């Protein structure tokens, strides 16, 4: 049996138009070519697809059953061809992106949506991890791209492009002792437990750590829940308050007296110099660079 895509397309068109001549007009072929294609398909299948007793061919029950599957099969064949073409053009079969859990509230989904529009056959896997873990995943090539805060020290294997600026704010539950202070001194912070978002590797010291006593978590959502329950103070993305205005009723922003910590960060799209990036990853990097101009 040697059935090709053109035969299936002609069969589908005859079923939908109701005649060989109408199918020929729609496909830009002569009626004899359509008739011959259907005849060859019947030979290949060893089935009678149309009764030719009257002026127009009448589909047999077998043709009706096959027609239901034909559209799905043609779609799958087109998708297969698109995928094969994309792979031959350098499109990766899968793109793994790790989002630093500190940045889950930012608009990273806009960029994933852009990739979905440009490369509909691309499989995209999204995972989240604390900043240090996200970088480790990138450098050992478990991920091709990472959405991360700027780093004070760059690994020589890193390459990046800045995306936007993001603000973090120090907050505490309104029932916490720090909430009653108009201005909070550094020594006040030292004495109160801090809820800090950090790597799952306890050997790595959290970057935004100020208090002597602290609890760790690997994402800002759980940090926010603990801070709201009055378990400590912490630093949360301003974006969380935009998404959930009710947080302003539960949390108070701390005004620090003695110092101005670096709570404004740039968000970077990061990749490894050692990775051979595919078409989609390169497209996203180029898009971000172009829109920064």
ROKOL-460588 format. One record per residue (C-alpha): x, y, z; residue in three letters. Coordinates in steps of 0.001 Angstrom, whole numbers, padded with zeros to 6 digits, always signed. Each point is the difference from the previous one (the first is absolute). Example, Ala and Ser with C-alpha at 12.3 -4.5 7.8 and 13.67 -1.06 7.14 Angstrom:
+012300-004500+007800ALA +001370+003440-000660SER 
This chain:
+000000+000000+000000UNK +001552+003308-001138UNK -002321+002885+000897UNK +001262+003571-000179UNK -001183+003349+001316UNK -001259+001171-003409UNK -002283-003025-000340UNK -001472+000652+003455UNK -000530+003676-000812UNK -001810-000862-003243UNK -002154-002598+001798UNK -000900+002498+002710UNK -000876+002680-002556UNK -002221-002383-002012UNK -001830-000948+003195UNK -000574+003642+000865UNK -000943+001274-003471UNK -002043-003033-001076UNK +001486-000454-003471UNK +003229-000577-001859UNK -000456+003120-002132UNK -000660+002287+002974UNK +003016-001431+001826UNK +002123+000552-003115UNK -001042+003663-000187UNK +000767+000546+003670UNK +003400-001676-000259UNK +000925+001510-003365UNK +000164-003377-001761UNK -001725-001571-002966UNK -002897-002384+000850UNK +001794-002968-001542UNK +002935+000460+002401UNK -002384-000036+002982UNK -001843-003043-001329UNK +003273-001868-000584UNK +001294+000869+003461UNK -003157-001369+001639UNK +000187-003136-002143UNK +003613-000590+001030UNK -000919+000583+003651UNK -002752-002609-000260UNK +002499-002465-001471UNK +002530+000695+002772UNK -002665-000416+002680UNK -001801-002882-001720UNK -003230+001859+000743UNK -002754+001598-002035UNK -000246+003614+001187UNK -002585+001363-002429UNK -002906-001458-002001UNK +000045+001408-003514UNK -003509-000977-001144UNK -001483+003475-000281UNK +001266+003378-001216UNK +001954+000635+003190UNK +001972-002532+002087UNK -001660-001153+003206UNK +002227-000706+002999UNK -000150-003537+001362UNK -000313-000728+003741UNK +003705-000892-000014UNK +000834+003425-001453UNK -002052+001693+002720UNK +001955-001826+002720UNK +003369+000846-001568UNK -000994+003644-000531UNK -000433+000490+003750UNK +003670-000913+000479UNK +001358+001784-003067UNK -000109+003564+001348UNK +001826-000999+003186UNK +002583-001925-002004UNK +000650+002929-002362UNK +000441+002347+002963UNK +002482-002398+001601UNK +001875-000364-003290UNK +000265+003780-000360UNK +001181+000326+003589UNK +002588-002729-000622UNK +001279+001820-003088UNK +000132+003318+001872UNK +001898-001620+002863UNK +002440-001666-002392UNK +000574+003289-001821UNK +000479+001851+003273UNK +002522-002565+001241UNK +001906+000170-003274UNK +000062+003787+000383UNK +001482-000202+003495UNK -003098+000063+002220UNK +000542-001878+003237UNK -002490-002797+000683UNK -000371+001163+003618UNK +000824+003280+001722UNK +000498-000163+003777UNK -000370+003318+001802UNK +000602+000432+003725UNK -001608+002957+001755UNK +001613+001198+003211UNK -002735-000522+002583UNK +000551+003578+001176UNK -001310+001091-003426UNK -003073-002178-000462UNK -002197+003082+000380UNK +001586+001839-002928UNK -001293-000043-003568UNK +002179-002866-001275UNK -003116-001587-001511UNK -000058+002750-002651UNK +003262-001314-001410UNK -001134-003627+000111UNK -003160+001020-001872UNK +002183+001654-002628UNK +001929-003245-000482UNK -003257-001948-000271UNK -001167+002318-002789UNK +003257-000155-001915UNK +000709-003718+000494UNK -003315-001860+000509UNK +001645-003433-000258UNK +002587+000765+002700UNK -000364-001767+003337UNK +000759+002397+002855UNK +000672-001192+003540UNK -000165+002575+002813UNK +001400-000672+003467UNK +000715+002297+002927UNK +002857-000055+002456UNK +001720+002411+002384UNK +002520+002283-001672UNK +003101-002051+000868UNK -001638-003265-001051UNK -001251+001559-003244UNK +003536+000986-000912UNK +001255-003513+000771UNK -002674-001494-002279UNK +001059+002364-002767UNK +003720-000671+000278UNK -000354-003787+000078UNK -002336+000342-003026UNK -003157-001370+001574UNK -001505+003282-001249UNK +000864+002066-003060UNK -001306+003332+001283UNK -000455+001501+003466UNK -002071+002947+001179UNK +002014+001427+002899UNK +000921+003039+002061UNK +003300+001664-000838UNK +002922-001627+001823UNK +002721+001842+001932UNK +002574-002455-001319UNK -000259-001556-003426UNK +001117-003505-000807UNK +002311+000049-003013UNK -002417-002373-001762UNK -002926+002415+000249UNK -001309+002226-002731UNK -003063+002197+000450UNK -002178+002819-001232UNK -001897+002363+002327UNK -003786-000106-000232UNK -001447+002422+002546UNK +000374+001358+003507UNK -001793-001549+002957UNK -000473+001320+003534UNK +000032-001925+003266UNK -001417+001511+003161UNK +000582-000869+003697UNK -003316-000866+001663UNK -001409-001334+003229UNK -003421-001001+001340UNK -001908+002931+001460UNK -000111-001752+003387UNK +003809-000444+000093UNK +002037+002177+002434UNK +001922+001560-002931UNK -003279+001251-001486UNK -000457+002472+002867UNK +003272+001786-000831UNK -000067+002996-002319UNK +003640-000631-000939UNK +001809-003307+000517UNK +003677+000006+001001UNK +002477-002627-001097UNK +000311-001417+003514UNK -003785-000438+000083UNK +000200-002234-003060UNK +002836-002018+001509UNK -002124-001029+002968UNK -003097-001101-001939UNK -000372-003219-001987UNK +000264+000437-003758UNK -001849-002150-002534UNK +002439-000266-002887UNK -000389-001506-003466UNK +003103-002050-000654UNK +001493-003017-001690UNK -001020-003461+001131UNK +003694-000574+000624UNK +000448+001065+003626UNK +003717+000502-000577UNK -000736+003031-002179UNK -000510+003198+001951UNK -003073+001981-001103UNK +000824+003236-001797UNK -002527+002309+001696UNK +000691-001168+003540UNK +000148+002523+002843UNK -001297-001650+003175UNK +001990-002323+002239UNK -003040-002246+000345UNK -001639-001073-003249UNK -002179-002635-001600UNK +000446-001093-003610UNK -002507-000767-002725UNK +000493-000472-003727UNK -002725+002347-001324UNK -001675+003309+000742UNK -003501-001448+000257UNK +000839-002085+003067UNK +002108+002883+001360UNK -003001+002293-000326UNK -002220-002472+001849UNK +002472-000265+002878UNK +000459+003753+000223UNK -003761+000506-000012UNK -000285-002473+002883UNK +002387+002178+002016UNK +002883-002485-000082UNK +002574+002604-001011UNK +000755+002866-002347UNK +001198-000416-003567UNK +000570+001447-003440UNK -002699-000516-002646UNK -000371+001096-003645UNK -002045+003144-000469UNK -001758-001863-002819UNK -001717-002234+002591UNK -001811+003022+001420UNK -001164+001042-003466UNK -001438-003464-000579UNK -001570-000249+003446UNK -001008+003431+001409UNK -001326-001682+003170UNK +003613-000486+001122UNK +000168+003721+000792UNK -002605-000601+002709UNK +002032-002841+001527UNK +003575+001212-000392UNK +001834+003228+000742UNK +002978+001269-001990UNK +002993+000625+002270UNK +001782+003349-000246UNK +003672-000649+000738UNK +001883+002764+001790UNK +003686-000914+000037UNK +000635-001328-003484UNK -001388-000318-003510UNK +000245-003637-001021UNK +000107-000816-003692UNK -003619-001030-000491UNK -000233+001104-003635UNK +001295-002656-002360UNK +000162-000555-003712UNK -001526-003195-001345UNK +002206-001840-002481UNK -000550-002708-002568UNK +003045-002212+000508UNK +001540-002827-002016UNK +003218-001962+000061UNK +002828+000754-002423UNK +000612-003737-000113UNK -003506-000851-001255UNK -000853-000264-003672UNK -003257+001931-000063UNK -002758-000862-002446UNK -002073+002265-002204UNK -002674+000851+002602UNK +002493+000936+002725UNK +001954+002160-002444UNK -003212+001632-001197UNK -000998+000988+003546UNK +003449+001438+000749UNK -000085+002009-003237UNK -003536+001226+000762UNK +000969+001267+003455UNK +003146+001679-001317UNK -001975+001732-002747UNK -002626+001311+002425UNK +002637+001417+002351UNK +001200+002457-002672UNK 
